[in-house]
Amino acid sequence: MGGVVEALPFDLEASDKPNYNGSVPMFEQEGCKKVSRLGKNIQWM
């Protein structure tokens, strides 16, 4: 099992809004790496 996984977490600083698709640090803890920034607040991992 295993394979490629794509994640698009928001990269917001100190936001009070819920982050339903995860955070950049959460994905980094699981071994994902940043690929590219997509717009102002979205990180492709």
mmCIF file as gemmi writes it, N, C-alpha and C atoms, coordinates in Angstrom:
data_model
loop_
_atom_site.group_PDB
_atom_site.id
_atom_site.type_symbol
_atom_site.label_atom_id
_atom_site.label_alt_id
_atom_site.label_comp_id
_atom_site.label_asym_id
_atom_site.label_entity_id
_atom_site.label_seq_id
_atom_site.pdbx_PDB_ins_code
_atom_site.Cartn_x
_atom_site.Cartn_y
_atom_site.Cartn_z
_atom_site.occupancy
_atom_site.B_iso_or_equiv
_atom_site.pdbx_formal_charge
_atom_site.auth_seq_id
_atom_site.auth_asym_id
_atom_site.pdbx_PDB_model_num
ATOM 1 N N . MET Axp A 1 ? 0.843 -1.183 0 1 0 ? 1 A 1
ATOM 2 C CA . MET Axp A 1 ? 0 0 0 1 0 ? 1 A 1
ATOM 3 C C . MET Axp A 1 ? 0.88 1.235 0 1 0 ? 1 A 1
ATOM 4 N N . GLY Axp A 2 ? 0.263 2.346 -0.226 1 0 ? 2 A 1
ATOM 5 C CA . GLY Axp A 2 ? 0.987 3.611 -0.249 1 0 ? 2 A 1
ATOM 6 C C . GLY Axp A 2 ? 0.908 4.223 -1.624 1 0 ? 2 A 1
ATOM 7 N N . GLY Axp A 3 ? 1.585 5.306 -1.794 1 0 ? 3 A 1
ATOM 8 C CA . GLY Axp A 3 ? 1.589 5.972 -3.085 1 0 ? 3 A 1
ATOM 9 C C . GLY Axp A 3 ? 1.611 7.467 -2.913 1 0 ? 3 A 1
ATOM 10 N N . VAL Axp A 4 ? 1.342 8.144 -3.983 1 0 ? 4 A 1
ATOM 11 C CA . VAL Axp A 4 ? 1.375 9.599 -3.999 1 0 ? 4 A 1
ATOM 12 C C . VAL Axp A 4 ? 0.067 10.15 -3.438 1 0 ? 4 A 1
ATOM 13 N N . VAL Axp A 5 ? 0.194 11.157 -2.601 1 0 ? 5 A 1
ATOM 14 C CA . VAL Axp A 5 ? -0.963 11.84 -2.02 1 0 ? 5 A 1
ATOM 15 C C . VAL Axp A 5 ? -0.809 13.321 -2.293 1 0 ? 5 A 1
ATOM 16 N N . GLU Axp A 6 ? -1.886 13.979 -2.643 1 0 ? 6 A 1
ATOM 17 C CA . GLU Axp A 6 ? -1.872 15.411 -2.903 1 0 ? 6 A 1
ATOM 18 C C . GLU Axp A 6 ? -2.692 16.109 -1.835 1 0 ? 6 A 1
ATOM 19 N N . ALA Axp A 7 ? -2.158 17.2 -1.292 1 0 ? 7 A 1
ATOM 20 C CA . ALA Axp A 7 ? -2.877 17.971 -0.277 1 0 ? 7 A 1
ATOM 21 C C . ALA Axp A 7 ? -2.816 19.443 -0.648 1 0 ? 7 A 1
ATOM 22 N N . LEU Axp A 8 ? -3.885 20.189 -0.338 1 0 ? 8 A 1
ATOM 23 C CA . LEU Axp A 8 ? -3.954 21.612 -0.636 1 0 ? 8 A 1
ATOM 24 C C . LEU Axp A 8 ? -4.386 22.387 0.615 1 0 ? 8 A 1
ATOM 25 N N . PRO Axp A 9 ? -3.568 22.374 1.674 1 0 ? 9 A 1
ATOM 26 C CA . PRO Axp A 9 ? -3.971 23.091 2.884 1 0 ? 9 A 1
ATOM 27 C C . PRO Axp A 9 ? -3.85 24.6 2.715 1 0 ? 9 A 1
ATOM 28 N N . PHE Axp A 10 ? -4.693 25.327 3.437 1 0 ? 10 A 1
ATOM 29 C CA . PHE Axp A 10 ? -4.57 26.778 3.49 1 0 ? 10 A 1
ATOM 30 C C . PHE Axp A 10 ? -3.386 27.122 4.367 1 0 ? 10 A 1
ATOM 31 N N . ASP Axp A 11 ? -2.679 28.17 4.021 1 0 ? 11 A 1
ATOM 32 C CA . ASP Axp A 11 ? -1.525 28.638 4.79 1 0 ? 11 A 1
ATOM 33 C C . ASP Axp A 11 ? -1.865 30.016 5.331 1 0 ? 11 A 1
ATOM 34 N N . LEU Axp A 12 ? -2.691 30.046 6.382 1 0 ? 12 A 1
ATOM 35 C CA . LEU Axp A 12 ? -3.164 31.302 6.964 1 0 ? 12 A 1
ATOM 36 C C . LEU Axp A 12 ? -2.494 31.541 8.308 1 0 ? 12 A 1
ATOM 37 N N . GLU Axp A 13 ? -2.074 32.765 8.533 1 0 ? 13 A 1
ATOM 38 C CA . GLU Axp A 13 ? -1.45 33.102 9.809 1 0 ? 13 A 1
ATOM 39 C C . GLU Axp A 13 ? -2.515 33.541 10.807 1 0 ? 13 A 1
ATOM 40 N N . ALA Axp A 14 ? -2.547 32.889 11.952 1 0 ? 14 A 1
ATOM 41 C CA . ALA Axp A 14 ? -3.404 33.277 13.085 1 0 ? 14 A 1
ATOM 42 C C . ALA Axp A 14 ? -4.836 33.585 12.666 1 0 ? 14 A 1
ATOM 43 N N . SER Axp A 15 ? -5.471 32.659 12.006 1 0 ? 15 A 1
ATOM 44 C CA . SER Axp A 15 ? -6.855 32.847 11.58 1 0 ? 15 A 1
ATOM 45 C C . SER Axp A 15 ? -7.803 32.228 12.603 1 0 ? 15 A 1
ATOM 46 N N . ASP Axp A 16 ? -8.906 32.905 12.874 1 0 ? 16 A 1
ATOM 47 C CA . ASP Axp A 16 ? -9.928 32.378 13.783 1 0 ? 16 A 1
ATOM 48 C C . ASP Axp A 16 ? -10.88 31.43 13.049 1 0 ? 16 A 1
ATOM 49 N N . LYS Axp A 17 ? -10.823 31.416 11.726 1 0 ? 17 A 1
ATOM 50 C CA . LYS Axp A 17 ? -11.706 30.564 10.936 1 0 ? 17 A 1
ATOM 51 C C . LYS Axp A 17 ? -11.209 29.119 10.985 1 0 ? 17 A 1
ATOM 52 N N . PRO Axp A 18 ? -12.128 28.149 10.996 1 0 ? 18 A 1
ATOM 53 C CA . PRO Axp A 18 ? -11.713 26.746 10.997 1 0 ? 18 A 1
ATOM 54 C C . PRO Axp A 18 ? -10.985 26.378 9.708 1 0 ? 18 A 1
ATOM 55 N N . ASN Axp A 19 ? -10.004 25.512 9.833 1 0 ? 19 A 1
ATOM 56 C CA . ASN Axp A 19 ? -9.215 25.075 8.691 1 0 ? 19 A 1
ATOM 57 C C . ASN Axp A 19 ? -9.572 23.618 8.425 1 0 ? 19 A 1
ATOM 58 N N . TYR Axp A 20 ? -10.626 23.381 7.647 1 0 ? 20 A 1
ATOM 59 C CA . TYR Axp A 20 ? -11.18 22.037 7.451 1 0 ? 20 A 1
ATOM 60 C C . TYR Axp A 20 ? -10.291 21.113 6.628 1 0 ? 20 A 1
ATOM 61 N N . ASN Axp A 21 ? -9.377 21.669 5.835 1 0 ? 21 A 1
ATOM 62 C CA . ASN Axp A 21 ? -8.547 20.808 4.996 1 0 ? 21 A 1
ATOM 63 C C . ASN Axp A 21 ? -7.144 20.622 5.554 1 0 ? 21 A 1
ATOM 64 N N . GLY Axp A 22 ? -6.947 20.88 6.832 1 0 ? 22 A 1
ATOM 65 C CA . GLY Axp A 22 ? -5.652 20.667 7.471 1 0 ? 22 A 1
ATOM 66 C C . GLY Axp A 22 ? -4.754 21.879 7.37 1 0 ? 22 A 1
ATOM 67 N N . SER Axp A 23 ? -3.61 21.79 8.019 1 0 ? 23 A 1
ATOM 68 C CA . SER Axp A 23 ? -2.648 22.884 8.016 1 0 ? 23 A 1
ATOM 69 C C . SER Axp A 23 ? -1.329 22.385 7.433 1 0 ? 23 A 1
ATOM 70 N N . VAL Axp A 24 ? -0.498 23.315 7.015 1 0 ? 24 A 1
ATOM 71 C CA . VAL Axp A 24 ? 0.809 22.961 6.464 1 0 ? 24 A 1
ATOM 72 C C . VAL Axp A 24 ? 1.626 22.179 7.488 1 0 ? 24 A 1
ATOM 73 N N . PRO Axp A 25 ? 1.741 22.646 8.758 1 0 ? 25 A 1
ATOM 74 C CA . PRO Axp A 25 ? 2.517 21.871 9.738 1 0 ? 25 A 1
ATOM 75 C C . PRO Axp A 25 ? 1.979 20.453 9.964 1 0 ? 25 A 1
ATOM 76 N N . MET Axp A 26 ? 0.651 20.283 9.928 1 0 ? 26 A 1
ATOM 77 C CA . MET Axp A 26 ? 0.074 18.952 10.112 1 0 ? 26 A 1
ATOM 78 C C . MET Axp A 26 ? 0.549 17.998 9.013 1 0 ? 26 A 1
ATOM 79 N N . PHE Axp A 27 ? 0.53 18.457 7.755 1 0 ? 27 A 1
ATOM 80 C CA . PHE Axp A 27 ? 0.975 17.61 6.651 1 0 ? 27 A 1
ATOM 81 C C . PHE Axp A 27 ? 2.483 17.382 6.7 1 0 ? 27 A 1
ATOM 82 N N . GLU Axp A 28 ? 3.26 18.392 7.123 1 0 ? 28 A 1
ATOM 83 C CA . GLU Axp A 28 ? 4.71 18.222 7.244 1 0 ? 28 A 1
ATOM 84 C C . GLU Axp A 28 ? 5.057 17.178 8.306 1 0 ? 28 A 1
ATOM 85 N N . GLN Axp A 29 ? 4.308 17.148 9.394 1 0 ? 29 A 1
ATOM 86 C CA . GLN Axp A 29 ? 4.535 16.137 10.435 1 0 ? 29 A 1
ATOM 87 C C . GLN Axp A 29 ? 4.325 14.729 9.899 1 0 ? 29 A 1
ATOM 88 N N . GLU Axp A 30 ? 3.456 14.591 8.91 1 0 ? 30 A 1
ATOM 89 C CA . GLU Axp A 30 ? 3.166 13.275 8.332 1 0 ? 30 A 1
ATOM 90 C C . GLU Axp A 30 ? 4.101 12.931 7.167 1 0 ? 30 A 1
ATOM 91 N N . GLY Axp A 31 ? 5.081 13.784 6.91 1 0 ? 31 A 1
ATOM 92 C CA . GLY Axp A 31 ? 6.085 13.478 5.899 1 0 ? 31 A 1
ATOM 93 C C . GLY Axp A 31 ? 5.866 14.117 4.541 1 0 ? 31 A 1
ATOM 94 N N . CYS Axp A 32 ? 4.826 14.935 4.405 1 0 ? 32 A 1
ATOM 95 C CA . CYS Axp A 32 ? 4.591 15.614 3.122 1 0 ? 32 A 1
ATOM 96 C C . CYS Axp A 32 ? 5.565 16.772 2.966 1 0 ? 32 A 1
ATOM 97 N N . LYS Axp A 33 ? 5.865 17.1 1.726 1 0 ? 33 A 1
ATOM 98 C CA . LYS Axp A 33 ? 6.769 18.21 1.428 1 0 ? 33 A 1
ATOM 99 C C . LYS Axp A 33 ? 6.039 19.245 0.585 1 0 ? 33 A 1
ATOM 100 N N . LYS Axp A 34 ? 6.424 20.519 0.758 1 0 ? 34 A 1
ATOM 101 C CA . LYS Axp A 34 ? 5.834 21.593 -0.041 1 0 ? 34 A 1
ATOM 102 C C . LYS Axp A 34 ? 6.305 21.455 -1.484 1 0 ? 34 A 1
ATOM 103 N N . VAL Axp A 35 ? 5.365 21.624 -2.423 1 0 ? 35 A 1
ATOM 104 C CA . VAL Axp A 35 ? 5.691 21.556 -3.839 1 0 ? 35 A 1
ATOM 105 C C . VAL Axp A 35 ? 5.686 22.956 -4.438 1 0 ? 35 A 1
ATOM 106 N N . SER Axp A 36 ? 4.591 23.689 -4.23 1 0 ? 36 A 1
ATOM 107 C CA . SER Axp A 36 ? 4.45 25.01 -4.824 1 0 ? 36 A 1
ATOM 108 C C . SER Axp A 36 ? 3.337 25.766 -4.117 1 0 ? 36 A 1
ATOM 109 N N . ARG Axp A 37 ? 3.385 27.061 -4.182 1 0 ? 37 A 1
ATOM 110 C CA . ARG Axp A 37 ? 2.303 27.892 -3.656 1 0 ? 37 A 1
ATOM 111 C C . ARG Axp A 37 ? 1.301 28.118 -4.774 1 0 ? 37 A 1
ATOM 112 N N . LEU Axp A 38 ? 0.024 27.948 -4.462 1 0 ? 38 A 1
ATOM 113 C CA . LEU Axp A 38 ? -1.052 28.175 -5.423 1 0 ? 38 A 1
ATOM 114 C C . LEU Axp A 38 ? -1.86 29.37 -4.947 1 0 ? 38 A 1
ATOM 115 N N . GLY Axp A 39 ? -1.552 30.518 -5.435 1 0 ? 39 A 1
ATOM 116 C CA . GLY Axp A 39 ? -2.23 31.716 -4.993 1 0 ? 39 A 1
ATOM 117 C C . GLY Axp A 39 ? -1.654 32.244 -3.697 1 0 ? 39 A 1
ATOM 118 N N . LYS Axp A 40 ? -2.413 33.099 -3.026 1 0 ? 40 A 1
ATOM 119 C CA . LYS Axp A 40 ? -1.928 33.766 -1.812 1 0 ? 40 A 1
ATOM 120 C C . LYS Axp A 40 ? -1.906 32.842 -0.595 1 0 ? 40 A 1
ATOM 121 N N . ASN Axp A 41 ? -2.927 32.008 -0.418 1 0 ? 41 A 1
ATOM 122 C CA . ASN Axp A 41 ? -3.07 31.271 0.834 1 0 ? 41 A 1
ATOM 123 C C . ASN Axp A 41 ? -3.1 29.745 0.706 1 0 ? 41 A 1
ATOM 124 N N . ILE Axp A 42 ? -2.84 29.2 -0.457 1 0 ? 42 A 1
ATOM 125 C CA . ILE Axp A 42 ? -2.927 27.748 -0.629 1 0 ? 42 A 1
ATOM 126 C C . ILE Axp A 42 ? -1.548 27.183 -0.955 1 0 ? 42 A 1
ATOM 127 N N . GLN Axp A 43 ? -1.168 26.153 -0.246 1 0 ? 43 A 1
ATOM 128 C CA . GLN Axp A 43 ? 0.122 25.485 -0.435 1 0 ? 43 A 1
ATOM 129 C C . GLN Axp A 43 ? -0.121 24.116 -1.038 1 0 ? 43 A 1
ATOM 130 N N . TRP Axp A 44 ? 0.506 23.807 -2.151 1 0 ? 44 A 1
ATOM 131 C CA . TRP Axp A 44 ? 0.41 22.474 -2.77 1 0 ? 44 A 1
ATOM 132 C C . TRP Axp A 44 ? 1.474 21.612 -2.157 1 0 ? 44 A 1
ATOM 133 N N . MET Axp A 45 ? 1.05 20.46 -1.614 1 0 ? 45 A 1
ATOM 134 C CA . MET Axp A 45 ? 1.984 19.567 -0.931 1 0 ? 45 A 1
ATOM 135 C C . MET Axp A 45 ? 1.866 18.184 -1.507 1 0 ? 45 A 1
